Amino acid sequence: MTPEPSTPLLLYADEWLVAVCKPPGLAVHRSPEMPAHEPAALQWVRDHCGRYVYPVHRLDRGTSGVLVFAFTAPVARALGLQFEEGRVRKQYLGLVRGWPPESGTLDHALRRLDPAPPRDDRGRATQPQPAITTWRRLARREEPVVLGPHPTSRYALVHVEPLTGRQHQIRRHFKHLGHPLIGDSTYGKGVHNRWWAAELGLQRLWLHAHRLSLTHPGRGHELELVAPLGHDWQALFDRAGWSWDEPTMQDALRG
């Protein structure tokens, strides 16, 4: 398989903001734990645009897809408020273990993942935060391999929309549903992750931020940003054996 690019793909840019498609495995910004030579998306965008940029939101390191930066602090605050108030529509594509229901909504609060959870003015740990995720099942497949208690192993493609923005929300919610994402080393199942990595010759978290819709901070119109699916997803779709619950999505995703 042709390897995916290790640098972002520019999707959109104007005088207010810039959007890129972040490849899997690339951190949004540098952290003290990262090796000095390791790149990050923020530094790449800054160098590519030749000016300072402000992160507006984040994607987990393993997640690919739409990532937005602002060119000024006021624009970053305006866009950040849209995310905080749930006015940004976020659409993801994921590969999960098992066959979840055709569609559903999970309303399941999540605690912060900080090493030391924040506390209120009385010293009590703060309560879990509301978290809501909706999904539609797009396709199913059954592999004739024994990776657990059953004689075959089942998997599904899902279209996911998080209506809130908690850390690792999609990954944690699908674990809660009993259908963890393939390639998720934290919340998933290692035996399934390893099998898919061997089958496709690629190890990654199978979660892609496919579309993001927001109100343009300077012009006021709706801006829809679409991150194309890479060679890895196309290789996944090309495998025989998919049963599509939404046949019209097959051609749309192959794009």
N, C-alpha and C positions, 0 to 999 in steps of 0.2 A: 504494500500500500504506500502511495505517495505520502510522506509525512506532512502534517499540517504546519503552516507557518508559525514560527515562534514569536512573531511580532504582530501587533494589532493591524487590522484592516480599517482604513479610514472610510466611514460611512457618510458623514455629513459634517460640514463646517461653515460657520458664518461669523459675523463680528461678535456674537453673543456666546456661542457654545460650539462644542465639537463632540462628535459621537464616533466611536470606533467599535469594531467587533473584536472582543478580547478572546484570544485563543485559550484553551484549557491549560492549566498549569502555571499561568502567568499571574502574579500577584497584582492587585490594583495599585498599591503603593509600597514603598520599602518599609521594612521593619528592622529593629536591632538584631533579630534572630537570623536574618537573611545574610548569606555570604556577600562580601563587598562587590563582587563582580556580577551578581545575579540581577537581571533587569526587572523592571516593573512597568506596568502600563502607564502610570502617571508620568514617569520620566521619559518614556518613549513619546507620548503625546506632546509633552513640553518641548522636547528636542525637535520633533517633526514640525510643530507649528512655530517654533522660534519665539515662544513667549510663555509666561507662567500660566498654569491652569489650576483650577480648583476642583477637587472631586465633589460630585453632587450626590452620588449614591455608591454602592459597592456591589460587587459580585464575589461569591466565594472563589477562592483561587482555582479550584477544579472546574468551575462553571465557565462555559464559553458564552459569548453573545454580546448584546448591546450594552455599552458602557458610556456614560455621558460625563463630560467635564465642562465647566464654565470658564470664561476668560476673565471675569471680574468677581469680586466678593459679593456685590449686590445681586448679580445674576445667580450666583451659587446659592445664596439665601432664598431667592425667589423660587428656584427650582427645588431646593431642599424642602421648602414648605409644601410644594405640590406632593412630594413623596410622603411627607409626614401626614398630610390630610387625606391621603388615599385618592388623590385626583389624577394619578398616573396609572395607566393600564399597562400591566406587565404580563406578557404571555411567554410561556416556556414550553419546551419539548423535552420529555424525559423517557428513559427506558427503565422499567421497574420489574422486579421479580413478581411472579404470579399474575393473576387476572383480576384486577380490581373491578368493581361495578362499572357499568357503562358510563355513568356520570355521578357526581356527588359533590357535597360541600362538607368540609371538616371545620368545625368551630371548636378549636382546642387551644387553650391558653398555653403560652410557653414562657418559662423563666429565662432571665438573662443568662448568658454564658460566661459572664465575667468570673475570674478566679475568686474574687470577693464580691458577692452580690451587693448592689447598692442598698442602703438602709434608709428608713424614714427618720423623722426628727426624734423619734423615741428609741432609735437603735434597732428597730425590727427590720428584718429582711423584707424588701418590697415584694408585692404579690406578682404572680405570673401575669404577663401582658396578653391581652386579647390577640388571637391569631386565627385568621380564616383563610382557607384555601379551597378553591373549586377545581374540578378536573373533568375532562372527558376522555374516555378511552378511544384511541384511534385505531389500534390494530393489536392482534394477538398472534402468538406463535407458541408451538410446543416442540421442545427438543427431546429426542430419544436418548437422553442421558440421565443417569441417576446421580443427583447431587444432594439428595436429602432422603426423606422417608418415602417419597413417591417414585414410581417407575419411570416417570418423565419429568421434565422441568419446563415450567411455563413462564412466559414473559409478555410484557405489553408495552406498547408505545402510548404515552398519555400527553394530552394538551393540558397545561396547568396554568391557573391564574391565581397568584397570591393576592388577596384583597388587603392584606396588611404586610408590613415589611420587617418581620422579626428575623434575627440572625439564624441562618440555616433553616428557615421556616419550611421550605418545600421538603428538604431532606428529612427533617424531624417529623413532619406531618406524615410523610409516606412510610416512615418507620412505624409510626403510631398506628397506621392503617394495616400494617403487616405486609406492605409491598415496598420494601426499601429500593432505592435507586441502585442500579448496577454501577459498579465502579466507586461506590461510596465506602471508603475505608473506615470511616467513623461510625456510620449508622447502618451500613449494609452487611452483606454476608460474604465473607472472604472466598468461599468455595465457588460461588456464582461469579464474583468479580474475576477470579483467576481463570475460570472457564472461558468467559467472554474475551478476556485479554489474549488468551491463547488462540481462540478462534479467529479474531480479527487482527491479531498482531499489533494490538494497541491497548495501552492501559490508560484509562481516563474516567472521570466522572461523567456519566451520560445524562447531563443536564445542560440545556442550551437556552439562553434568553433570546428568543426568536424575534419578538416584537415589543416595542415600547412606544406608547402614545402619551404625549404631554402637551400642555399649552405653551406655545413659544413665548418666552419671557419678554421679547421685544416687540413682536408683531401680533401677538394675541390669537393666532390661528392654531389649529391642532397640527402637531408635528408627529408623524408616524415614522419611526426608525425601525428598519428591518435588517437583521443580521443573517446573511446567507448561511445555509448549512454546509459544512465542509466535506472533504473527501471521506472523513470517518463516518459521518451520518449516511452518506450515499452508499458506502460499502455495507452499512447495516441494512439499508432499504433493499439493496440488491440481492440479499440472501433470500433464497426461495423459502416459501413456507408461511409467509405472512397472511393472516386472515384479517381483512380490513373492516372494521366496524363502521368507519366513515370512508367509503370508497373515493369520494371526491377529494379527500385529503391526500391520497396517494400521489396524484400528479402534482398537486400544489406543493407538497414537501419536496418532491424530486426536483421541482423548479427548473 
